Amino acid sequence: MTAPFDLALLAAPARRRGIANDLAVAVPLVLAAAGLAWRWQGMAAALAILAFGVALAAGLAVYRARRFDARWVVRRLDAGRADMEDSTDLLLAAPDALGPLQQLQRARLLARLADETGAALAPAWSGRAIAAAWTAGLVIAAAALLWPAARSGETARPDVAAVPGGPPQLVAQQLRIVPPAYTGLPPRTINGLDARAPVGSRLSWSIEYRPAPGAVVLTLLNGERLQLARRGDTFTLTRGLDRSMLYRIGSGDRGAALPLLHRIDAIRDTPPVIRVLDPERTLTQKTSGQRRWTLNFEASDDYGVAAVARLRVIVTKGEGENISFQERTTTLTGSGPARKRRFSASLDIAALGLTVGNDLVAQLIVTDMREPGPQAVRGPSLILRWPPDQGVQGSGLDGMVKTVLPAYFRSQRQIIIDAEALQRERRRLPADRFSQRSNALGVDQSILRQRYGRFLGDEVSEEPSLPTNDAPVAKPKPAAEAPAALPSGHALDDGHDHAPAKSAVFGNASDVLAEFGHTHAEGDANLIDPETRTLLRQALDAMFESERNLRQSAPDQARPHAYVALRLIKQVQEATRIYLARTGPDLPPIDPARRLTGDRKTLGSPRLAPPPREAGDIDAVPAAAWRALAGSGDVQLGALQRWIDRAGGRVGDPLALAAAIDTVARDPGCRACRDRLRGLLWQALATPPAQVQRRATGDAAGRRYLDALR
């Protein structure tokens, strides 16, 4: 098959014209932006903007030139040449795919395009856009060149205003910060004197005055003075950063204005943080057949965690007071980035010597890369416990084995969770093991049911009766201590409370109940309203059904009843009338003889004594300053500064408070400065303790009445 005619060759001149046209519009604008960057940011910024702008303009021009393709040529030929007879699209198809008439027409078109080079198809130049772009570029470049010159490193607001013929003028200021090597932060230079830097950084000041003064001094707020070294018209000083500071930099010449305060905040290195990924719980029970214990940790730090950590492993042995500990330490190597490393360990339980009834405790110790003195952090202690064997009591009686239960009652929600987990493990557990665990859950359900049943007056049998017909032998009592006659079938030690015997009255309902039965309408059961009692009884019935299915090794059938019990228990817990006061307040009897007599001998003073206040109250100074700042009077700023030094950690931002004090000292009449200091003092003052407000004395008639009583 013959290839179609390549119309893309005719589009090449148009693509070149389009790229040149776009570059002619974009280049002057890029040059203007580079000129502005060179004027205010230096040659490096200008070259960077120039390279980026030219690359961006060229890329956009090439992308826009993609529109000049073969179909564009077809449209241009059909629109510009009548001899093409609107049939140029025949050149896009292969000759073998055309019919006889189409092939004849295609041959005619090729003969007519024999001398076509494509130059006539190229678009015209965008004269107006090019002229506007070059005009704008020239105007911007001229404005940048004619802008007043600024020296390198000069800030927009020097400390001292430029006054011809006056004291030395600050014309340049720079602060170079070199963080400690362990932080991994690069050095940086700022055109200012306020900064934030890590503790341990090296600070280098570079100050330039015109004319140069005799000396330049850096004065800290605490009075410490450091003189800068002179190199020509530039003064330099290098100092380590150990804590946050407020300072001034100024010349020692007389008549010079007081420089402003500058602040440098020292960022302290925080200790690493350890997070346990596996296991999910601090206490883990050893499972049957488990040979290894897998631990996964994640340690993060603001600058980086050391690649090597220590794993502290402790094995306990013995019981009661005869417990011994075996401690060993292993080394772990972390993986991942320095700021967030992961540590993993797989402990061999048998090799560590863990036995039945003992614990295996693991704790990760990591350090950061601070120099000097890395910070070490201990992670949480993880415990692997090998549960002791329950054992079988050698009493020889079936059903009398007493299992060891936890010291706490299981909640209904926990029973549901354990039952669902047991149902999921059913296929993997032997039948006898499954039955034992299900029966244990039934026992827990029974204990919980009896616990709630006590609120309804249900009886709970604490000890099983003996499986024989032998009755316990009671010790004989002296005649003087012989109990009074009790109702039939009951004794003093049967677990119920009995009042002293009295003669029964024939036909009295309470005497009949006392003689032939028990009453349970006392205690906690009598403190629940009937509606709540109904809900609690339904919950107990659902617990009983759940217990019955669990004891029959059917946790799937017990689950619906357990959910019903949980829902009803929640409704009972949200009831508003469950607990009532059993007895009323025991008030002293009223003496009618003293009423309305005004006798107040045995009564306390109605006046409340003011709260005790120490003589040297630390908040007395800021409180007095806070009140003084509300007006226009003088404030004891020196005493306030000494209070800041004594307050220590009570003040959230002592540097901001000290700077506000300095601002008020420089301009006592500044209302905004006084309000700012007053607001900071209010935040620093301790919250006063709550005091009882005295009652209003009342009107004139009420006061006369109270005076008459006195």
Solvent accessible surface area in square Angstrom, and as a share of the most:
residue,aa,sasa,rsa
1,M,182,0.81
2,T,80,0.47
3,A,78,0.60
4,P,64,0.40
5,F,69,0.29
6,D,75,0.39
7,L,2,0.01
8,A,36,0.28
9,L,128,0.64
10,L,15,0.07
11,A,0,0.00
12,A,25,0.19
13,P,25,0.16
14,A,0,0.00
15,R,75,0.27
16,R,152,0.55
17,R,69,0.25
18,G,5,0.05
19,I,50,0.25
20,A,40,0.31
21,N,19,0.09
22,D,31,0.16
23,L,53,0.26
24,A,26,0.20
25,V,43,0.25
26,A,28,0.22
27,V,46,0.27
28,P,3,0.02
29,L,83,0.41
30,V,21,0.12
31,L,84,0.42
32,A,3,0.02
33,A,41,0.32
34,A,9,0.07
35,G,22,0.21
36,L,62,0.31
37,A,9,0.07
38,W,111,0.39
39,R,58,0.21
40,W,118,0.41
41,Q,138,0.61
42,G,29,0.28
43,M,109,0.49
44,A,81,0.63
45,A,31,0.24
46,A,6,0.05
47,L,103,0.51
48,A,62,0.48
49,I,70,0.36
50,L,55,0.27
51,A,66,0.51
52,F,143,0.60
53,G,12,0.11
54,V,68,0.39
55,A,66,0.52
56,L,95,0.47
57,A,10,0.07
58,A,38,0.29
59,G,41,0.39
60,L,99,0.49
61,A,1,0.01
62,V,84,0.48
63,Y,143,0.54
64,R,120,0.44
65,A,4,0.03
66,R,168,0.61
67,R,115,0.42
68,F,7,0.03
69,D,63,0.33
70,A,25,0.20
71,R,153,0.56
72,W,32,0.11
73,V,0,0.00
74,V,14,0.08
75,R,142,0.52
76,R,94,0.34
77,L,0,0.00
78,D,41,0.21
79,A,93,0.72
80,G,64,0.62
81,R,64,0.23
82,A,100,0.78
83,D,56,0.29
84,M,0,0.00
85,E,95,0.42
86,D,111,0.57
87,S,21,0.14
88,T,0,0.00
89,D,78,0.41
90,L,31,0.15
91,L,0,0.00
92,L,51,0.25
93,A,34,0.26
94,A,16,0.12
95,P,22,0.14
96,D,81,0.42
97,A,74,0.58
98,L,25,0.13
99,G,28,0.26
100,P,117,0.74
101,L,149,0.74
102,Q,83,0.37
103,Q,78,0.35
104,L,95,0.47
105,Q,28,0.13
106,R,20,0.07
107,A,58,0.45
108,R,122,0.44
109,L,0,0.00
110,L,56,0.28
111,A,74,0.58
112,R,85,0.31
113,L,11,0.05
114,A,79,0.61
115,D,133,0.69
116,E,38,0.17
117,T,101,0.58
118,G,0,0.00
119,A,68,0.53
120,A,86,0.67
121,L,13,0.06
122,A,14,0.11
123,P,39,0.24
124,A,85,0.66
125,W,133,0.47
126,S,43,0.28
127,G,47,0.45
128,R,224,0.82
129,A,46,0.36
130,I,33,0.17
131,A,59,0.46
132,A,63,0.49
133,A,7,0.05
134,W,104,0.37
135,T,81,0.47
136,A,41,0.32
137,G,6,0.06
138,L,118,0.59
139,V,93,0.54
140,I,61,0.31
141,A,35,0.27
142,A,47,0.36
143,A,54,0.42
144,A,3,0.02
145,L,115,0.57
146,L,150,0.75
147,W,140,0.49
148,P,100,0.63
149,A,89,0.69
150,A,67,0.52
151,R,118,0.43
152,S,104,0.67
153,G,10,0.09
154,E,72,0.32
155,T,24,0.14
156,A,115,0.89
157,R,134,0.49
158,P,43,0.27
159,D,21,0.11
160,V,19,0.11
161,A,73,0.57
162,A,75,0.58
163,V,79,0.46
164,P,126,0.79
165,G,90,0.86
166,G,33,0.32
167,P,47,0.29
168,P,14,0.09
169,Q,35,0.16
170,L,9,0.05
171,V,25,0.15
172,A,11,0.09
173,Q,8,0.04
174,Q,59,0.26
175,L,0,0.00
176,R,107,0.39
177,I,0,0.00
178,V,54,0.31
179,P,12,0.08
180,P,22,0.14
181,A,101,0.78
182,Y,30,0.11
183,T,4,0.03
184,G,66,0.63
185,L,69,0.34
186,P,97,0.61
187,P,66,0.41
188,R,103,0.37
189,T,66,0.38
190,I,42,0.21
191,N,87,0.44
192,G,17,0.16
193,L,4,0.02
194,D,77,0.40
195,A,16,0.13
196,R,140,0.51
197,A,1,0.00
198,P,8,0.05
199,V,39,0.22
200,G,43,0.41
201,S,0,0.00
202,R,119,0.44
203,L,0,0.00
204,S,33,0.21
205,W,2,0.01
206,S,39,0.25
207,I,1,0.00
208,E,25,0.11
209,Y,3,0.01
210,R,96,0.35
211,P,87,0.55
212,A,30,0.23
213,P,5,0.03
214,G,65,0.62
215,A,26,0.20
216,V,0,0.00
217,V,19,0.11
218,L,0,0.00
219,T,38,0.22
220,L,11,0.05
221,L,61,0.31
222,N,106,0.54
223,G,50,0.48
224,E,71,0.32
225,R,157,0.57
226,L,42,0.21
227,Q,123,0.54
228,L,8,0.04
229,A,57,0.45
230,R,129,0.47
231,R,181,0.66
232,G,54,0.52
233,D,59,0.30
234,T,39,0.22
235,F,1,0.01
236,T,32,0.19
237,L,31,0.15
238,T,74,0.43
239,R,50,0.18
240,G,27,0.26
241,L,3,0.02
242,D,80,0.41
243,R,129,0.47
244,S,37,0.24
245,M,18,0.08
246,L,5,0.03
247,Y,0,0.00
248,R,38,0.14
249,I,3,0.02
250,G,13,0.12
251,S,23,0.15
252,G,57,0.55
253,D,52,0.27
254,R,238,0.87
255,G,76,0.73
256,A,32,0.25
257,A,65,0.51
258,L,100,0.50
259,P,16,0.10
260,L,61,0.30
261,L,32,0.16
262,H,5,0.02
263,R,70,0.25
264,I,0,0.00
265,D,25,0.13
266,A,17,0.13
267,I,62,0.32
268,R,153,0.56
269,D,17,0.09
270,T,76,0.44
271,P,69,0.43
272,P,5,0.03
273,V,98,0.56
274,I,22,0.11
275,R,130,0.47
276,V,37,0.21
277,L,50,0.25
278,D,52,0.27
279,P,17,0.11
280,E,169,0.76
281,R,186,0.68
282,T,75,0.44
283,L,72,0.36
284,T,37,0.22
285,Q,90,0.40
286,K,28,0.12
287,T,88,0.51
288,S,120,0.77
289,G,68,0.65
290,Q,44,0.20
291,R,196,0.72
292,R,120,0.44
293,W,8,0.03
294,T,67,0.39
295,L,0,0.00
296,N,40,0.20
297,F,0,0.00
298,E,15,0.07
299,A,0,0.00
300,S,36,0.23
301,D,15,0.08
302,D,52,0.27
303,Y,26,0.10
304,G,0,0.00
305,V,0,0.00
306,A,23,0.18
307,A,43,0.33
308,V,81,0.47
309,A,3,0.02
310,R,117,0.43
311,L,0,0.00
312,R,65,0.24
313,V,1,0.01
314,I,27,0.14
315,V,0,0.00
316,T,20,0.11
317,K,64,0.27
318,G,37,0.36
319,E,139,0.63
320,G,63,0.61
321,E,175,0.78
322,N,127,0.65
323,I,78,0.39
324,S,60,0.39
325,F,137,0.57
326,Q,78,0.35
327,E,101,0.45
328,R,97,0.35
329,T,72,0.42
330,T,57,0.33
331,T,92,0.54
332,L,20,0.10
333,T,106,0.62
334,G,13,0.12
335,S,70,0.45
336,G,52,0.50
337,P,95,0.60
338,A,36,0.28
339,R,122,0.45
340,K,105,0.44
341,R,35,0.13
342,R,128,0.47
343,F,0,0.00
344,S,71,0.46
345,A,13,0.10
346,S,55,0.35
347,L,17,0.08
348,D,52,0.27
349,I,4,0.02
350,A,85,0.66
351,A,72,0.55
352,L,18,0.09
353,G,24,0.23
354,L,8,0.04
355,T,67,0.39
356,V,68,0.39
357,G,31,0.30
358,N,14,0.07
359,D,27,0.14
360,L,0,0.00
361,V,28,0.16
362,A,0,0.00
363,Q,24,0.11
364,L,0,0.00
365,I,7,0.03
366,V,1,0.00
367,T,41,0.24
368,D,3,0.01
369,M,66,0.30
370,R,79,0.29
371,E,124,0.56
372,P,127,0.80
373,G,40,0.38
374,P,79,0.50
375,Q,32,0.14
376,A,67,0.52
377,V,34,0.20
378,R,137,0.50
379,G,8,0.07
380,P,63,0.40
381,S,46,0.30
382,L,3,0.02
383,I,43,0.22
384,L,0,0.00
385,R,85,0.31
386,W,69,0.24
387,P,52,0.32
388,P,81,0.51
389,D,119,0.62
390,Q,112,0.50
391,G,50,0.48
392,V,125,0.72
393,Q,94,0.42
394,G,88,0.85
395,S,66,0.42
396,G,75,0.72
397,L,85,0.42
398,D,147,0.76
399,G,79,0.76
400,M,67,0.30
401,V,67,0.39
402,K,160,0.68
403,T,79,0.46
404,V,114,0.65
405,L,82,0.41
406,P,61,0.38
407,A,116,0.90
408,Y,156,0.59
409,F,101,0.42
410,R,70,0.26
411,S,59,0.38
412,Q,7,0.03
413,R,125,0.45
414,Q,69,0.31
415,I,1,0.01
416,I,6,0.03
417,I,87,0.44
418,D,32,0.17
419,A,5,0.04
420,E,38,0.17
421,A,27,0.21
422,L,1,0.01
423,Q,55,0.25
424,R,167,0.61
425,E,49,0.22
426,R,101,0.37
427,R,238,0.87
428,R,178,0.65
429,L,41,0.20
430,P,83,0.52
431,A,85,0.66
432,D,93,0.48
433,R,117,0.43
434,F,10,0.04
435,S,45,0.29
436,Q,109,0.49
437,R,73,0.26
438,S,0,0.00
439,N,62,0.32
440,A,52,0.40
441,L,11,0.06
442,G,0,0.00
443,V,41,0.23
444,D,13,0.07
445,Q,0,0.00
446,S,11,0.07
447,I,47,0.24
448,L,3,0.01
449,R,58,0.21
450,Q,63,0.28
451,R,105,0.38
452,Y,44,0.17
453,G,1,0.01
454,R,133,0.48
455,F,52,0.22
456,L,15,0.08
457,G,19,0.18
458,D,53,0.28
459,E,112,0.50
460,V,36,0.21
461,S,95,0.61
462,E,132,0.59
463,E,137,0.62
464,P,96,0.60
465,S,101,0.65
466,L,117,0.58
467,P,92,0.58
468,T,79,0.46
469,N,160,0.82
470,D,106,0.55
471,A,81,0.63
472,P,121,0.76
473,V,146,0.84
474,A,89,0.69
475,K,177,0.75
476,P,129,0.81
477,K,121,0.51
478,P,80,0.50
479,A,98,0.76
480,A,104,0.80
481,E,117,0.52
482,A,61,0.47
483,P,73,0.46
484,A,63,0.48
485,A,89,0.69
486,L,50,0.25
487,P,32,0.20
488,S,97,0.62
489,G,80,0.77
490,H,55,0.25
491,A,46,0.35
492,L,96,0.48
493,D,129,0.67
494,D,53,0.27
495,G,74,0.71
496,H,48,0.22
497,D,149,0.77
498,H,53,0.24
499,A,81,0.63
500,P,122,0.77
501,A,51,0.39
502,K,164,0.69
503,S,99,0.64
504,A,68,0.53
505,V,92,0.53
506,F,210,0.87
507,G,65,0.63
508,N,64,0.33
509,A,84,0.65
510,S,72,0.46
511,D,15,0.08
512,V,73,0.42
513,L,84,0.42
514,A,61,0.48
515,E,73,0.33
516,F,146,0.61
517,G,22,0.21
518,H,51,0.23
519,T,78,0.46
520,H,78,0.35
521,A,64,0.50
522,E,135,0.60
523,G,36,0.34
524,D,60,0.31
525,A,6,0.05
526,N,97,0.50
527,L,25,0.12
528,I,15,0.08
529,D,24,0.12
530,P,107,0.67
531,E,123,0.55
532,T,5,0.03
533,R,85,0.31
534,T,73,0.43
535,L,42,0.21
536,L,3,0.02
537,R,98,0.36
538,Q,86,0.38
539,A,0,0.00
540,L,6,0.03
541,D,76,0.39
542,A,9,0.07
543,M,0,0.00
544,F,102,0.43
545,E,52,0.24
546,S,0,0.00
547,E,15,0.07
548,R,103,0.38
549,N,8,0.04
550,L,1,0.01
551,R,108,0.39
552,Q,116,0.52
553,S,27,0.18
554,A,14,0.11
555,P,2,0.01
556,D,58,0.30
557,Q,110,0.49
558,A,1,0.01
559,R,98,0.36
560,P,76,0.48
561,H,65,0.29
562,A,3,0.02
563,Y,104,0.39
564,V,58,0.33
565,A,0,0.00
566,L,24,0.12
567,R,128,0.47
568,L,9,0.05
569,I,6,0.03
570,K,78,0.33
571,Q,70,0.31
572,V,15,0.09
573,Q,106,0.47
574,E,138,0.62
575,A,32,0.25
576,T,131,0.76
577,R,149,0.54
578,I,22,0.11
579,Y,151,0.58
580,L,111,0.55
581,A,94,0.73
582,R,162,0.59
583,T,113,0.66
584,G,57,0.55
585,P,113,0.71
586,D,144,0.75
587,L,134,0.67
588,P,107,0.67
589,P,132,0.83
590,I,137,0.69
591,D,71,0.37
592,P,105,0.66
593,A,84,0.65
594,R,95,0.35
595,R,165,0.60
596,L,159,0.79
597,T,83,0.48
598,G,23,0.22
599,D,57,0.29
600,R,91,0.33
601,K,176,0.75
602,T,109,0.64
603,L,109,0.54
604,G,64,0.61
605,S,90,0.58
606,P,87,0.55
607,R,161,0.59
608,L,101,0.50
609,A,91,0.70
610,P,111,0.70
611,P,65,0.41
612,P,139,0.87
613,R,174,0.64
614,E,137,0.62
615,A,117,0.91
616,G,68,0.66
617,D,35,0.18
618,I,57,0.29
619,D,21,0.11
620,A,48,0.37
621,V,44,0.25
622,P,0,0.00
623,A,20,0.15
624,A,50,0.39
625,A,5,0.04
626,W,63,0.22
627,R,152,0.56
628,A,34,0.27
629,L,0,0.00
630,A,56,0.43
631,G,37,0.36
632,S,108,0.70
633,G,42,0.41
634,D,136,0.71
635,V,22,0.12
636,Q,134,0.60
637,L,31,0.15
638,G,42,0.41
639,A,26,0.20
640,L,0,0.00
641,Q,48,0.22
642,R,143,0.52
643,W,0,0.00
644,I,11,0.06
645,D,102,0.53
646,R,140,0.51
647,A,10,0.08
648,G,44,0.42
649,G,81,0.78
650,R,99,0.36
651,V,10,0.06
652,G,80,0.77
653,D,61,0.32
654,P,56,0.35
655,L,29,0.15
656,A,11,0.09
657,L,2,0.01
658,A,5,0.04
659,A,28,0.22
660,A,6,0.04
661,I,10,0.05
662,D,17,0.09
663,T,51,0.30
664,V,3,0.02
665,A,57,0.44
666,R,91,0.33
667,D,72,0.37
668,P,82,0.52
669,G,69,0.66
670,C,32,0.19
671,R,105,0.38
672,A,74,0.58
673,C,25,0.15
674,R,11,0.04
675,D,73,0.38
676,R,143,0.52
677,L,0,0.00
678,R,64,0.23
679,G,34,0.33
680,L,34,0.17
681,L,0,0.00
682,W,156,0.55
683,Q,144,0.64
684,A,10,0.08
685,L,36,0.18
686,A,55,0.43
687,T,125,0.73
688,P,103,0.65
689,P,101,0.63
690,A,109,0.85
691,Q,98,0.44
692,V,117,0.67
693,Q,155,0.69
694,R,143,0.52
695,R,224,0.82
696,A,96,0.74
697,T,81,0.47
698,G,47,0.45
699,D,97,0.50
700,A,52,0.40
701,A,57,0.45
702,G,25,0.24
703,R,111,0.41
704,R,156,0.57
705,Y,122,0.46
706,L,70,0.35
707,D,87,0.45
708,A,85,0.66
709,L,48,0.24
710,R,166,0.61
